Amino acid sequence: MNGRSCGQNPVLIFFDEQLTIYVKAESVGNSSADIHYMGKREDCSIGFVSRVTIVQISKKTGKGFPWTEQQKKLLINNEKISI
């Protein structure tokens, strides 16, 4: 594979670029959450998008461990923050 997908040129992001990063929990399950990321450049063009699934695991059993209601609220809160 040559680093290209669907006939598009690969997107390059450099270390000195300023990006605005957006993160949201798209869905929250019993012990997992789908997290979506988007990075926009200063000209508002999209530099990247990503999607991951996180799973909370019990240290004792090694299996999924349910989120508390407080944790679920934190994950689905659409509060905008700046760092």
C-alpha positions, 0 to 999 in steps of 0.5 A, spaced: 500 500 500 502 506 498 499 510 503 493 513 499 486 511 500 480 512 495 485 515 490 486 521 495 493 524 497 495 523 504 494 528 509 501 531 512 501 535 519 507 538 521 510 539 528 509 546 528 502 546 525 497 549 530 491 545 530 484 545 534 482 539 537 475 536 538 473 530 542 466 527 543 464 521 546 459 519 540 456 513 544 457 511 551 455 504 553 455 500 559 463 499 560 465 502 553 465 509 549 466 510 542 470 517 542 471 521 536 477 526 534 477 531 529 483 536 528 482 543 524 488 547 521 488 555 522 484 555 516 479 551 518 480 545 514 480 538 517 487 535 518 485 529 521 479 525 524 479 519 528 475 514 532 477 509 538 473 505 542 475 505 550 473 500 555 473 500 562 476 494 565 476 491 572 483 490 574 481 484 578 477 480 573 480 483 566 473 484 564 469 490 562 467 494 568 461 498 568 461 506 568 458 509 574 453 514 573 457 520 574 462 517 569 457 517 564 455 524 565 462 526 564 463 522 558 457 525 554 457 532 557 458 537 551 462 542 555 467 546 551 474 547 554 480 550 552 487 548 554 
